[in-house]
């Protein structure tokens, strides 16, 4: 399990303060020590070259971080869209089963389907938050397939309903597969090293700039460290769609349970003579 997962277990405000504090203290303290021990006269004689180098490297590094932010933002939106479509398919299948003619097979199918819904909420999404695979949920989903395959429609209307069930079931299977594969889209660990190295190089080039006022130099570089830390914080949150404060939740699946509860409560009121 990657270190980014453990960082995302912190409250967002704590994680944000921690990251920008590391950036500010690292850049500010590094600038202080650099000015204390570096030969400032030599730096002053090369200030124009140093300034041009800093501008070039900072521009390339800003482009790199911007590209990564847009990439992970696009992946997050795509994942949210797939989860939303998955929820719509699950809701459609629930209605198909709910309004299928009342038979023993359809009642058993509803029990199996609600068990699958429960496993998605109680096991699969919590496991995805921890970046772990699920076992019970795929097994319960297979049972839904089995039950639908063994329905025995007795007239054209029921045949059409079963065909609609299979349509929603196949859509649900497709979007579930896309959701599961989205766990593999996080930024690989080796790619974090160039981003961290780029931050160090950018801050070091900022240290090389000859600014007469030491406090101003330290403050500016600390602000640069804060800005880089802010971008890292954004990338970290967007890169893990099922963890942290921006995590995707199974709202549509929970809505199915809510609808089933409402329906049961209504049925109880109608059958209760009091």
N, C-alpha and C positions, 0 to 999 in steps of 0.2 A: 504494500500500500504506500503511495507516494507521500512525501512530506507535505505537499500542498493540501491533501485531504485533512491532515491534522491541523493545519493552519486554519482551514475553513470551519473547524469546530469552534473556533473562537467567535464571540459576538462581532458583528461587522464593524462596529465603532472601535472595538479594541484592536481588531486586526488592522484597521485603517491607521489608527494612531501608532501602532507598533511599526508598520512598514514605513510611514513617513518619518517617524522618529529615527529609525535606523538610517534612512537616507540623509536626513538633516545632520545627525550627529556624525555619521561617517564622513560626509563631505566637509562639514564645518571643522571637525577635529583634524581631518587630514590636511585641510588648507592651513590651519594654525601651525601644525607641526612642519609642514612643508616650508612655510615662510620663515619659521624659526631656524631651520637648518640649511635651506637652500641659499645659493649666492644670488641675491636679488640684482646685483649689477649686471651679471651675465644675462639674466632674464630680460632686463630692461633693454639691452642692446638687440635682442631678438624678438621684441614684443610684436612687431608687425607680422612676422612669419608665424609666430605662435597664435596670434589672433586669427589669421587666415586658416591655419590648421584646425583650430578649435571650431570655427564656423563651419568648415567642411565636414568634420567628423560629427559634430552635433546635428547637422542637417541630415546626414545619412542615418544616424542613430534615431532621430525623430521619425524619419520615414519608415525605418524598420519597425519601431514600436507602433506607429499608426497603422501599418499594414497588419500587424498581429492583432491589434484591437478590432479592426474591421473584420478580420477573418473569424475571430472567436465570437464576435457579435452576430455575424451571419450564421454561424453554426448554431448559436443559441436560438435564434429566431426560427431556423429550420427545424430544430428539435421541438420547440414549442408548437410549431404548426403540425408536426407529425403526431405529437401527443394529443393535440386537440382533435385531429382526425380520427385517431384511435378511440378516443372517448366517444365521438359521434357514432362510430361503428358499433361500439359496445352498447351504447344506448339504443341504437336501432335494432340490434339483435335481441336486447332485453324486451323491447316492445313486440317483436315478432313472436317470441316465446310466450309472452304474457297473453297475447290475443289469439294464440293458436287454440283451436277447439279443445275443450277440457277433456283430456284423456290421461290415462295412467302414464303413458310415455312422456307427455308434455309436462306433467307434474314432476316426474323424475328428472327431466331435462332442466327444469327451472331450479331444482335443488342443486344439481351439478353446476349449473351456470353461476348461481349465487356463491357457491363454494369457490369457484374460480375468481369471482369478483373480490371476495374476501381475501383470498391469497394475494391478489395483486396489491391490495391496500395494505395488508398486514405483513406480507413477506417481501414481495418483489420490489416495491418502491423503497422501503427501508434498506434492503440489501443494495440497491442501486446507489443510494446515498452513501453507503460505505464502500462502493465500488466492488461489490461481490456478486457472483452469479446466484440465481435462485434455482431451487430444485422442485419444491412443491407446486409452484405456479405452472410451469410447463406441463407437469403431470396432470394437473386439474384441467388445463386447457385441452390436452389430448382427450380427456374424458368427455368434454363438451363436443368435440368432433365425433367421438364414438356414439354418443347419444343421439345427435342429429342424424347421423348416418342410419341409425336403426329406428327412426320414426317410420310409421306405416301410414302414409297419407291414403285416404280412401276415396277421394273425389278430386276433380280438377282444382277446386279452390284450395284444398289442403296441399296439393302438389305445388301450386304456385307459392303458397306460404313457405313451404320447405325450401323451395328454390331461392326465395328471398332471404331465408335464414342463412343458406350457404353463401349467398352474395355478401351479406354483412360479416359472416364468419371469416371468409377469405380476406376481406378488407381489414378486419381486426388482426388477423394473423400477419398481414403485410406490414401494418403500422407498428405492431408489437416488435417485429423483426427490426424495423428501422430504429425504434426506440432503444432496443438492446444494443444495436451496433453503434449507437451514438456514444456509448461509454468508451469506445475505442478512439474517439476523435479528440481526446485531450492532447494538449501540446506535449510531445515526448520529452522526457527528462533531459536528453542531450541538448535539446534546443534552448533550454533555460540557461545553459552555460554561455553561449554567445551573447544572450541578452544581458546577463550579469557582467560579462567581460566588457561589453559595449558601454555599460553604465560606468564601470571603473575607468575606462579610457576617456570617456567624455568628461568625467569629474576631474581626472588628472590633468587633462588639457586645460580645464578651467583654472586649475591651480597654477599652471605655468604663466597665466596672464599677469602682467605687471600692473597692479593697482596699488597706488601709494598708500591709501588708507586701509590698514589691516582689517579693521572691523567691517568696513564695507565689503572687502574681498571675502572674508569669512561668511558674512551674511548672504551675499549673492550666491556663493557656492552651496551654502546650506539650503537656500531656496531652490537651487537646481536639483539638489538631492531630494527635496520634498516633491518636486514635480515629477521626477523619475519614479519615486516611490508611489505616487498617485497612479501613474500609468500601470505599474506592476500590480497594484491593488485591483484596478479595473480588469486587467487580463486574468488575474487569479479568479475573480468572481465569475467572469463570463465563461471561463474554460471548463467549469464543472457545473453543468446544468441541473444536477440532482443533489448538490450539496451547497451548503452556505445559505445566505439570506435570499438569494435569487433562485433557489431550488424549485424545480417543477413538481407540483403535487398532483395526485390522481383525483382531481375534483369531479370529473365526469363519473368515475367509478363510485365515488362516495354519493353522488347524486342518485345513482341507481339504487343504492341501499336506502336512501331517503325516500324515494318513490315507492319502493316495496313496503317500507314501514307505513307510509301514508295509506297505501292500499289496504294493508292488513288492519290498520286502525279503523278505516272506513267500513271494512267488512265486519269487524267486531261490533261496531255501533249499529249496523243494520240487523245483525242477528241477535243483539242483546234486547230483550223485550223491555228492559228498564231504561 
